[in-house]
Amino acid sequence: MELNRVTMTALLDRDLPRASAEAGVDLTDYFVTDDACWLWRIRVDQVAADPDSGRWIARAAVAEPEGIVVGHAGFHGPPDETGMVEVAYSVDPTHRRQGYARAMLTELLRRAAVEPAVRTVRASVSPDNAASLATLAGFGFSQVGEQWDEEDGLELVFERPAGGGEYEQPIVTG
């Protein structure tokens, strides 16, 4: 389920019932934590500046068939001039270590593969984030460099072609 500007604004206001109503799913307390709200602040401004970017940015990840929200996933924005998109996903701590990050990444790669403007998928991960590094393993990403992120510090940068590859059955939608 897309988390549009109205939903993200409600999350910034820490109004979970209003955000859930707007999103059409019951969002969890994780969506109004400090860790999540910094993202909504950035994304609200991004969508305000470029309304078409909203469809790329953030979606609630819903586990099927249970219908429970397990986190959020999307891209940092639409494809850039070279056809690159960067994945972004986060699993609610109460649902971690159950395969949801892998399922989210699978769906993001599936989405990138069917978008004609996308040629490359990027992922940036802290070298200390063993769980995210393990999630990327097996998806054909190659490390292409490092970067310094003002929020996260040192990140390893991975890329892979957008098309091709088989993907496992999804266990999250949105």
C-alpha positions in Angstrom: 0.0 0.0 0.0 1.5 3.3 -1.0 2.3 5.7 1.8 1.3 9.0 0.2 2.1 12.5 1.4 -1.1 12.7 3.5 -0.2 9.3 5.2 3.4 10.4 5.8 2.2 13.8 7.3 -0.1 11.9 9.7 2.9 9.7 10.7 5.0 12.8 11.3 2.1 14.0 13.5 2.3 10.6 15.2 -1.4 10.1 14.4 -1.3 6.4 13.7 -5.1 6.0 13.4 -5.3 8.7 10.7 -2.2 7.4 8.9 -3.6 3.8 9.0 -7.0 5.0 7.6 -5.3 6.9 4.8 -3.0 3.9 4.0 -5.9 1.4 4.1 -4.0 -0.9 6.4 -3.2 -1.0 10.1 0.2 0.5 10.4 2.2 -0.5 13.5 3.8 1.7 16.2 7.1 1.2 14.3 5.9 3.7 11.7 5.8 6.5 14.3 9.1 5.8 16.0 12.0 8.4 15.8 13.8 5.9 13.5 10.9 6.0 11.0 9.9 9.7 11.4 13.2 11.0 10.1 12.4 9.2 6.8 8.9 10.5 6.5 10.2 14.0 7.0 12.6 13.6 4.1 10.0 11.9 1.9 7.2 14.4 2.5 9.4 17.2 1.2 10.6 15.0 -1.7 7.0 14.2 -2.8 6.0 17.9 -2.4 8.8 18.9 -4.7 8.1 16.0 -7.2 4.6 14.6 -6.8 5.4 11.9 -9.4 8.1 10.5 -7.2 5.5 9.3 -4.7 4.8 6.1 -6.4 8.4 5.1 -6.0 9.1 6.2 -2.5 7.4 4.2 0.3 4.9 1.4 0.6 3.7 -0.5 3.6 4.9 -4.1 3.4 2.0 -6.4 4.2 2.6 -10.1 4.9 0.2 -12.4 3.0 -2.1 -14.2 3.7 -2.0 -12.8 7.3 -2.6 -9.2 6.1 -0.3 -7.8 8.8 2.1 -4.8 8.2 5.6 -6.0 8.7 7.5 -2.9 7.6 8.0 -0.5 4.7 9.8 -0.7 1.4 10.4 1.4 -1.7 13.1 3.3 -3.5 14.9 6.5 -2.7 13.2 8.0 -5.7 12.4 7.4 -9.4 15.1 6.3 -11.7 17.9 8.9 -12.2 19.2 9.9 -15.6 21.3 6.7 -15.9 18.3 4.5 -15.0 19.4 3.7 -11.5 17.1 3.3 -8.5 18.2 2.7 -4.9 16.2 0.2 -2.7 15.1 1.1 0.8 13.4 -1.3 3.1 12.9 -1.7 6.8 11.3 -4.4 8.9 9.4 -3.7 12.1 11.6 -5.1 14.9 8.8 -7.3 16.1 8.9 -9.1 12.7 12.7 -9.3 12.0 14.5 -12.6 11.3 11.5 -14.1 9.6 12.4 -13.6 5.9 10.5 -10.3 5.4 13.5 -8.2 4.4 14.3 -10.8 1.7 10.7 -10.8 0.5 10.7 -7.0 0.4 13.9 -7.0 -1.6 12.4 -9.6 -4.0 9.4 -7.4 -4.6 11.5 -4.3 -5.1 13.7 -6.2 -7.7 10.6 -7.5 -9.4 9.2 -4.0 -9.6 12.5 -2.6 -11.0 12.7 -5.4 -13.6 9.4 -4.4 -15.2 10.1 -0.7 -15.3 11.5 0.2 -18.7 13.4 3.2 -17.3 15.3 1.2 -14.7 18.6 -0.4 -15.7 20.5 -0.6 -12.4 19.4 -1.3 -8.8 21.6 0.0 -6.0 21.7 -0.8 -2.3 23.8 1.1 0.3 24.5 -0.7 3.6 26.6 0.0 6.7 29.5 -2.4 6.9 28.3 -3.2 10.4 24.8 -4.2 9.3 25.3 -8.0 9.0 21.6 -8.6 8.6 21.3 -6.3 5.6 24.5 -7.6 4.0 23.2 -11.1 4.4 19.9 -10.1 2.8 21.7 -8.8 -0.3 23.7 -12.0 -0.6 22.3 -14.2 -3.3 20.6 -11.4 -5.3 23.4 -10.8 -7.7 24.6 -7.5 -6.1 28.3 -6.6 -6.5 30.1 -4.1 -4.4 31.0 -1.0 -6.5 32.3 1.3 -3.9 31.8 3.1 -0.6 30.2 6.4 0.4 29.8 8.6 3.4 26.2 9.2 4.4 25.5 12.1 6.8 22.8 10.1 8.7 24.3 6.6 8.6 28.1 7.1 8.3 30.2 4.8 6.1 28.1 2.7 3.6 29.1 0.0 1.2 27.5 0.5 -2.2 26.2 -2.5 -4.2 24.7 -2.6 -7.6 23.1 -5.2 -10.0 21.3 -5.0 -13.3 17.6 -4.4 -13.0 16.4 -7.2 -15.4 16.8 -10.9 -15.3 16.9 -13.4 -12.5 14.3 -15.5 -10.9 12.5 -14.4 -7.8 11.0 -16.5 -5.1 7.2 -16.3 -4.4 6.3 -13.1 -2.6 5.2 -13.1 1.0 4.6 -9.4 1.2 2.6 -7.1 -0.9 1.9 -3.5 -0.9 
